């Protein structure tokens, strides 16, 4: 089974991101856009996992004790920021006055808790700083990249709303010619928001 741990945004965020994707499609850049229902924030990608590990993963991930929190979704961008882009994404925008750091810390705490929980099962830490983002599309070729870069620059300050993070999910990714289908293996609720 191909598994990952993720946070799925609520409908109002997905709808706002789908509208942004429609605007970006006007550039006619050669990008494989993510379907609105598949947009998510990857907490940790696990890859191929033997089914025998699932019962322990369900129990151990359920033991994570963190409170729910809110994040602001914004900062439309591309990766890498210079040269030919490979990914179009939206990051986590802070509230200002230190809020940005707090929001990113809460996401990093969740990421660290998931890594700590799964490490004894053989899942190595990512080895780089966790960068919370929602992927909107992956570049397939350089066609119209200049037009796309200008469009992204013009939309970079766009805000997509507040996302209340009350749970995270262990997901299975089933791949076929049309793209991935995501199936929730188990959802894990966080504690009451502070």
N, C-alpha and C positions, 0 to 999 in steps of 0.2 A: 504494500500500500504506500502511495506517495502522500506524505502528511506534512502539514504545517500548522503553526499556531497563529491565530489572527484575531483582529478586531474588525468587525463589519460595521460601517457607519449606518446611521438611521436613514430612513427614506428621504428626509428633507436635504441631507448632505449628498446622498447619491443623486438626487434630482438636480441639484445645483452643479455637481460635477459633470453629469450627463449633458447639461446645457453648455458647459465650458468645452467639452469634447466636441459638441456640434459646431461651436465657433471655430475650434482648431481644425476641424475637418475641412473648413472652407479654404484652407491653404493648399489642399490637395497633396499634402506631403504623404509619402509612402510609409504609413504607420499602421501597425496592428493595434487598434484601439480596444481597450478593455470594456466589456459589456457592463452596463451600469450595475446590474445585480452582482457582478463579480468584483467590484471595486472593494478593496480591503487594505488594512494596515497589517503587514506581516510582522508578527512579534518574533517568530523564529521559524525558519524553514528546516524541516527534518529530513526530507528526501524519502528514499525507500525504507520502509519500516516493516518488520515481520509482525504479522497479526498477533503472535503470542505475547508481544509487549503491550498490547492495547489495554488489558485489564489493569496492569500496574500503572500505566500512564494515566488512565482515567482517575484512579484512586489518588495518585501522588499530585497531579495537577489540581485536584479538588481541594488539596490541603493548603494551597496558596492563600494566604490571608492578607489581602490588601483592600483598601477602601476604593469605592467608585470615585471617579474624578471627571472633570470636564477638560476638553482641549478645544482650541480654536483651529479650524482648518483653513489654511491660506498659503500664500507663497507659491504660486504656480512657477515651476521651473523645469530645467532639463539637466540631464546628467550625461556626460560631464558638462560643466558650465561653459567651457570653451572648446572649440573644435567641433567635430561632428557629433551631434547628440545621439545617444543610444536609447534614452528613456525620457519620457515626459511625465512629470510627477507633481503632486501637491504635497507640501509639507505641513508641519504643525506650527502655527503662528501664535506667538504669545500675546497675552493681554496687555503687555506694557507694565511698567512699574514692578518689574521682577516676575511677573506672571508667566512670561515665556519660559524662564528657567524652571519655575515650579512645575509647569505642565510637562516639560521635557523630562524633568526628574521623575515624575510619576510614571511616565512611559518607560523610562530606563529602569525604574524599580520593578515594573512588571516584567520587562525583558530579562532582567537579572534573576528574578525569582523563577521564571520559566527555565532559564539556562541551568540554574542551581538544582532545580528539581529533576531535570532530564539528564544532567551530566553523569550520574551514577549508572544510567541505563546505556551509556556509550555514545551519547550525543555531545560532541565536542563544542566548546564555546566558539562563537563566531570569530573571535580573534581581532575584531575591529570595533570601533565605537558604533553603537546603535544609532542609526539615523532614521527616525520615524517619518514615513511618507506613505502616500497612496499612489500607486502607479496608475497612470491614465493610458499610456500607450508605449509600445516598443517600436523603434525605428527599424524599417526593413531595408531601405536604400536611401541614398542622399538626395533623391528627387525633392525639389522645393524646400530644401532645408533652410535657405536664407529667408524665405517667406515665413516659414514656421518660427524661426528664431525671432523675427520681428514681431510676430503675433504674440508669442510667449512674453516678450519684453513688454508689450503693450498691456498684457493682462497680469503681469507679475504681482501687482498689489491687490488683485481681486481676492475677496474674502468669501468663504463658502458656508460659514456658520459655525455654531458651537456643537460639538459632538460630546454627548454624555457617555462615558465609558463605564458601563455597569457590568460588563461580562467580557470574557474572551472565549475563543472556541478552538478546539482541536478539529482540524478540517482534513478531508481527503480530497485530493485533486485527481480527477479521472480525465486523462488526455485522449482526444481523438482528433480527426482532421479539422473539425470545426473550431477547436479550441478546448480549453479546460471546462469541466463541470465540477463544481465544488459541492461536497456533501459534508454536512456537520456530523462528526463522530460523537462529540459531546461538547456542550456549552457549560462554562464555569462562571458562576455569578460572583461578583465582587461584593464587599461589604457596603454598608450605607455610606453615602457621600458625606465628606466632612463639611 
